[in-house]
Each structure stands twice: as structure tokens, then as C-alpha cells.
Amino acid sequence: MGSVAEEIGYGVLAAYSGRGIGSAIIRYATEVSNAFVLCAWVSDKNRASERCFEKNGFDKLAAKEQRMMSSGNALHDFFYWVKVIR
């Protein structure tokens, strides 16, 4: 029996964005996970990742946290995305 939930994350270099790499990573994580739910925290400034998670069947919840992004010192809202896979 798998875990109840697993958190996933990914990064794609800007030179390779828009080529479906993020979607491929998310699909792979969905296929190999033994969890019942996959989840991720995504910055509201990262529209590409939001679209990627949405295209792959994740739902954006109202739950959010303020966090620093690795590229800078400004706080951003990170929203919780989930997908039931089992």
C-alpha cells in the first residue's frame, strides 16, 4: 500500500520551457507513484507551472503560503495543487 500523499516538484531551464518537459515529468510522477494523492506548491508568479499542473488534472486549492522564490528576496503566494490518482 502506498502513502496517502506525495509532494512533487520540478524545474525546467528557460531554454527548454514550452516543450512539454514539465508535463512529461508530472505524467511520469503520476504513473510511478504509489500514493493516493499528488500535491505541489506553485508560485502564483509561475504561470507556466500553473498551466502545466492544470493541464495534467491538478486542482488549485485556496490554501496558500507566502514563500521566497529562489531568484530574489520578494515574498510570493504559493498555492496548493492536488490530484487524486488512485
C-alpha positions as a printed NumPy array, in Angstrom:
array([[  0.   ,   0.   ,   0.   ],
       [  1.328,   3.438,  -0.914],
       [  1.446,   6.606,   1.097],
       [ -1.601,   8.825,   1.315],
       [  0.066,  11.82 ,  -0.353],
       [  3.34 ,  12.664,  -2.028],
       [  4.591,  16.124,  -2.888],
       [  6.186,  16.677,  -6.263],
       [  8.177,  19.492,  -7.798],
       [ 10.215,  20.047, -10.923],
       [ 12.321,  22.626, -12.686],
       [ 12.937,  23.233, -16.364],
       [ 15.615,  25.557, -17.705],
       [ 14.165,  28.581, -19.506],
       [ 15.873,  27.495, -22.739],
       [ 13.768,  24.311, -22.705],
       [ 10.43 ,  25.683, -21.484],
       [  7.358,  25.232, -23.636],
       [  8.49 ,  21.826, -24.934],
       [  6.285,  19.639, -22.741],
       [  9.062,  18.628, -20.352],
       [  7.095,  19.696, -17.251],
       [  4.056,  17.737, -18.403],
       [  6.214,  14.68 , -19.084],
       [  7.666,  14.886, -15.567],
       [  4.216,  15.223, -13.992],
       [  2.799,  12.332, -16.062],
       [  5.745,  10.148, -15.063],
       [  5.309,  11.018, -11.366],
       [  1.619,  10.146, -11.663],
       [  2.422,   6.781, -13.274],
       [  5.093,   5.641, -10.809],
       [  3.646,   6.991,  -7.564],
       [  2.056,   4.596,  -5.102],
       [  0.326,   7.49 ,  -3.334],
       [ -3.376,   8.225,  -3.456],
       [ -2.838,  11.958,  -3.924],
       [ -0.087,  14.01 ,  -5.536],
       [  0.374,  17.595,  -4.407],
       [  2.581,  20.583,  -5.198],
       [  3.108,  24.153,  -4.056],
       [  3.265,  26.521,  -7.054],
       [  4.023,  30.242,  -7.056],
       [  1.299,  32.488,  -8.414],
       [  4.078,  34.162, -10.435],
       [  4.857,  30.896, -12.234],
       [  2.042,  30.869, -14.794],
       [  3.729,  28.163, -16.887],
       [  3.745,  25.708, -13.977],
       [  0.165,  26.6  , -13.073],
       [ -0.91 ,  25.808, -16.645],
       [  1.131,  22.608, -16.603],
       [ -0.47 ,  21.309, -13.408],
       [ -3.923,  22.344, -14.627],
       [ -3.429,  20.547, -17.983],
       [ -2.425,  17.419, -16.078],
       [ -5.58 ,  17.235, -13.973],
       [ -4.491,  19.004, -10.778],
       [ -6.851,  21.314,  -8.903],
       [ -5.705,  24.613,  -7.402],
       [ -6.943,  24.916,  -3.824],
       [ -7.489,  28.088,  -1.818],
       [ -4.713,  27.052,   0.593],
       [ -1.668,  29.264,   0.164],
       [  1.6  ,  30.186,   1.852],
       [  3.908,  33.107,   1.376],
       [  7.422,  31.988,   0.46 ],
       [ 10.57 ,  33.405,  -1.034],
       [ 11.406,  32.332,  -4.55 ],
       [ 14.955,  31.182,  -5.14 ],
       [ 15.512,  34.043,  -7.589],
       [ 15.063,  37.113,  -5.426],
       [ 14.004,  38.219,  -1.997],
       [ 10.35 ,  39.145,  -2.53 ],
       [  7.577,  37.079,  -0.98 ],
       [  5.178,  35.343,  -3.352],
       [  1.93 ,  33.486,  -2.81 ],
       [  2.338,  29.752,  -3.322],
       [ -0.892,  27.838,  -3.867],
       [ -1.527,  24.185,  -3.105],
       [ -2.343,  21.976,  -6.103],
       [ -3.656,  18.409,  -5.731],
       [ -4.619,  15.434,  -7.875],
       [ -6.251,  12.208,  -6.716],
       [ -4.529,   9.421,  -8.651],
       [ -5.752,   6.198,  -7.018]])
